Amino acid sequence: MRKITKYLCSVFIAGSVFLLSCANESGNMSNFDESEKPHLEVVANDSLLLSIEGMMCPSGCAKPIEEKLASCVGISNCTVDFENQTAFVSFDNSSITPELMIQVVGAVNDGAYTASVKEAL
C-alpha cells in the first residue's frame, strides 16, 4: 500500500509540473505597448515564417504566443503552428520589424521561448 501511495504521489507531482510549465502566463511585457490594436485595419505588405523553440503544448504555449503577436500594432494575421514549431505572420513592415516580433515572442511567459526568422516570404 505504501508503494502505491508513493507511486501515485510521484505521478501527481510529475503531472502538476507538466501542467504548470504550460500555464497561460503572459510574462513581463513592460517593454511592449499593452494597448489594444487601433481600430484601423492593418494592410499587410510583408510576411514571414518564424521558428519558435521552447513550446511544449498547443494551448498553454502556442496560444499565448499567437495572441501576443496578433495584438501587436502592424500585424494583420498571425498563426502559430505547434506541430511545426513555427509562426506565420502577415504584417505592415512600416509599423513593425521582424526583430520586434522576435522580442515579443521572447518576452512571453518570462522568456520561455526563443524565435528566429526561418523564412521571409
C-alpha positions in Angstrom: 0.0 0.0 0.0 2.8 2.4 0.8 4.5 1.7 -2.5 1.2 2.5 -4.4 0.9 5.8 -2.4 4.4 6.8 -3.3 3.8 6.0 -7.0 0.6 8.0 -7.1 2.2 11.0 -5.4 5.1 10.8 -7.9 2.6 10.7 -10.9 0.6 13.6 -9.4 3.7 15.7 -8.9 5.1 15.0 -12.4 1.7 15.8 -13.9 1.4 19.0 -12.0 4.9 20.2 -13.1 4.0 19.5 -16.7 0.7 21.4 -16.5 2.3 24.3 -14.7 5.1 24.6 -17.3 2.4 25.2 -19.9 0.4 27.6 -17.8 -1.0 30.5 -19.7 1.2 33.3 -18.4 1.9 36.4 -20.4 5.1 37.2 -18.6 6.6 40.6 -18.1 5.9 42.7 -21.2 6.8 46.1 -19.8 8.9 46.9 -22.9 5.9 46.5 -25.2 2.8 48.5 -25.7 0.0 46.7 -23.9 -2.7 48.8 -25.5 -5.1 47.1 -27.9 -4.8 47.4 -31.6 -6.2 50.5 -33.1 -9.5 50.1 -34.8 -7.8 50.7 -38.2 -7.3 47.6 -40.2 -3.7 46.7 -40.9 -2.8 46.4 -44.6 -0.1 43.7 -44.7 2.6 44.3 -47.2 5.0 41.6 -46.0 5.0 38.1 -44.3 7.5 35.8 -42.7 7.8 32.5 -41.0 9.3 32.5 -37.5 10.8 29.4 -36.0 9.9 29.1 -32.3 11.7 27.0 -29.7 10.5 26.1 -26.3 6.8 25.3 -26.9 5.6 22.2 -25.1 1.9 22.3 -25.6 -0.6 23.9 -28.0 -2.9 25.6 -25.6 -0.6 26.9 -22.9 2.4 27.8 -25.1 1.4 28.3 -28.7 -1.9 30.1 -28.0 -0.4 32.9 -25.8 2.4 33.5 -28.4 -0.2 33.7 -31.1 -2.4 36.1 -29.1 0.5 38.4 -28.1 1.8 38.6 -31.7 -1.7 39.2 -33.1 -2.2 42.1 -30.7 0.9 44.0 -31.9 0.3 47.1 -33.9 1.2 46.4 -37.5 0.4 42.7 -37.5 -2.7 41.8 -39.6 -2.6 38.0 -39.1 -0.6 35.5 -37.0 -0.9 31.7 -36.9 1.3 29.6 -34.6 1.7 26.0 -35.7 2.6 24.0 -32.6 3.4 20.8 -34.6 6.0 22.6 -36.8 7.2 25.0 -34.1 6.6 28.0 -36.4 4.5 31.2 -36.6 3.3 32.6 -39.9 2.9 36.4 -39.6 1.4 38.9 -42.1 2.4 42.4 -41.2 3.0 46.0 -42.3 6.7 46.4 -42.4 6.5 50.2 -41.8 4.8 49.5 -38.4 6.7 46.5 -37.0 10.0 44.7 -37.7 10.9 41.0 -37.5 13.3 41.9 -34.7 10.5 43.3 -32.6 8.4 40.2 -33.3 11.3 38.1 -32.0 11.5 40.2 -28.9 7.7 39.9 -28.3 7.9 36.1 -28.6 10.9 36.1 -26.2 9.0 38.1 -23.6 6.0 35.7 -23.4 6.0 33.5 -20.3 9.1 35.1 -18.8 11.4 34.3 -21.7 10.5 30.6 -22.1 10.5 30.8 -25.9 13.1 31.9 -28.5 12.3 32.9 -32.0 14.2 33.5 -35.2 13.3 34.2 -38.8 13.0 30.9 -40.6 11.9 32.4 -43.9 11.0 35.8 -45.3 8.0 35.2 -47.7 
